[in-house]
Amino acid sequence: MGDSIRVVTTNRKARYDFHIEETLEAGIVLLGTEVKAIREGRINLQDAFCTVEQGEMILHGCHISPYSHGNQFNHDPVRPRKLLLHRREIERWAKAAQQKQYTIVPLKVYFKNGFAKVEIGLARGKKLYDKRADIAEREAKRRIEQTMRRR
């Protein structure tokens, strides 16, 4: 029997703006109302990124809307959230981000066996011409598929 995985959201802009070199799964430290809001799908990774502060990986800019049935104990939508990773992984990724000009971006948020997880990627920014090349490649593939279907 495998792991039950339910993807809540993906950061499609990340794959458009960056070359993803490597990915990792991390747990997120959340409050109760945040977990409930994520289960409702009320999360946005659009401008989110990760930093390493005092040996801890922190997720910034991830917007989790307040829980619909929450009361005065509802959470701050854009508060920084700690990610749970092994120390060696954090150190290795921190070094890569500093020395090789990488950015750490969240790619998707999902529930795995009831726990909220985030897939983070070690990313290098794409230049404008890289994006244009990707678009041209996608359109070429689309044209080839269309001609194959017509035959």
C-alpha positions in Angstrom: 0.0 0.0 0.0 1.5 3.4 -1.1 1.4 6.8 0.4 -1.8 8.7 -0.1 -0.8 12.0 -1.7 -3.3 14.9 -2.4 -1.8 17.9 -4.2 -3.3 21.1 -3.0 -1.5 23.7 -5.2 1.4 23.9 -7.6 3.6 26.9 -8.3 3.4 26.9 -12.1 5.2 30.3 -12.3 8.3 28.7 -10.7 8.9 26.3 -13.6 8.4 29.2 -16.0 10.8 31.6 -14.3 13.5 29.1 -13.2 15.5 26.1 -14.2 14.9 23.6 -11.4 18.1 21.7 -10.6 17.0 19.6 -7.7 13.9 19.0 -5.5 13.3 18.1 -1.9 10.3 17.3 0.3 9.9 19.3 3.5 7.4 19.4 6.3 5.9 22.8 7.2 5.3 24.1 10.8 1.7 25.3 10.7 -1.1 26.4 13.0 -4.4 24.6 13.2 -6.3 27.3 11.2 -3.6 27.2 8.5 -4.0 23.4 8.1 -7.8 23.8 7.8 -7.4 26.6 5.2 -4.9 24.6 3.2 -7.4 21.6 3.2 -9.9 24.1 1.6 -7.2 24.9 -1.0 -6.8 28.5 0.2 -3.0 28.8 -0.4 -1.0 30.8 -2.9 2.7 30.1 -3.7 2.9 32.9 -6.4 5.7 35.1 -4.8 7.0 32.6 -2.2 10.6 31.8 -1.7 12.8 30.2 1.0 15.8 31.5 3.0 18.1 30.0 5.6 18.2 31.9 8.9 20.2 30.7 11.9 20.4 27.1 10.5 16.6 26.9 9.8 14.9 26.9 6.4 12.1 29.6 6.4 9.3 29.9 3.8 8.4 33.6 3.0 5.7 35.1 0.9 3.4 32.1 1.0 -0.2 33.4 1.4 -2.6 31.1 3.3 -6.0 32.9 3.5 -7.6 33.0 6.9 -9.8 30.0 7.7 -13.5 30.6 6.9 -14.7 29.3 10.3 -11.8 30.7 12.3 -12.4 33.2 15.1 -10.1 35.8 16.7 -7.4 33.1 16.9 -7.0 33.0 13.1 -3.5 33.2 11.7 -1.6 36.0 9.9 -1.9 35.1 6.1 1.7 35.8 5.1 3.7 35.0 8.3 7.1 33.3 7.7 6.8 29.5 8.2 9.6 27.1 9.3 10.3 24.1 7.0 11.3 20.8 8.5 14.5 19.4 6.9 17.6 17.5 8.0 20.4 19.8 9.1 22.7 18.4 6.4 20.2 19.2 3.7 19.7 22.7 5.0 23.4 23.4 5.1 24.0 22.0 1.6 21.2 24.0 0.1 22.2 27.2 2.0 25.7 26.8 0.6 24.4 26.4 -3.0 22.1 29.4 -2.6 25.0 31.6 -1.4 27.9 30.5 -3.6 26.2 29.5 -6.9 23.5 32.2 -7.0 20.6 29.7 -6.6 17.1 30.6 -5.3 15.1 28.1 -3.2 11.4 28.2 -4.4 8.4 26.1 -3.3 7.0 24.1 -6.2 3.9 22.5 -4.7 2.0 21.9 -1.5 0.4 18.6 -0.8 -0.9 16.3 1.9 1.0 13.0 2.4 -0.6 10.6 4.9 -2.4 13.6 6.5 0.7 15.8 6.9 1.2 19.0 4.9 4.3 18.9 2.8 6.0 21.3 0.5 8.2 20.4 -2.4 11.0 22.9 -2.7 13.4 23.3 -5.7 16.9 24.6 -6.0 16.4 27.0 -8.9 18.5 29.1 -11.2 16.7 32.1 -12.8 15.9 31.9 -16.5 16.9 34.7 -18.8 14.4 36.2 -21.2 15.8 34.3 -24.2 15.5 31.0 -22.2 11.8 31.7 -21.7 11.3 32.5 -25.4 13.1 29.3 -26.3 10.8 27.3 -24.0 7.7 28.9 -25.6 9.0 28.2 -29.1 9.7 24.6 -28.2 6.2 24.2 -26.7 4.5 25.6 -29.8 6.6 23.4 -32.1 5.6 20.3 -30.1 1.9 21.4 -30.3 2.2 21.9 -34.1 3.8 18.4 -34.5 1.0 16.8 -32.4 -1.7 18.6 -34.5 -0.3 17.4 -37.8 0.1 13.8 -36.4 -3.6 13.9 -35.3 -4.7 15.1 -38.8 -3.1 12.1 -40.4 
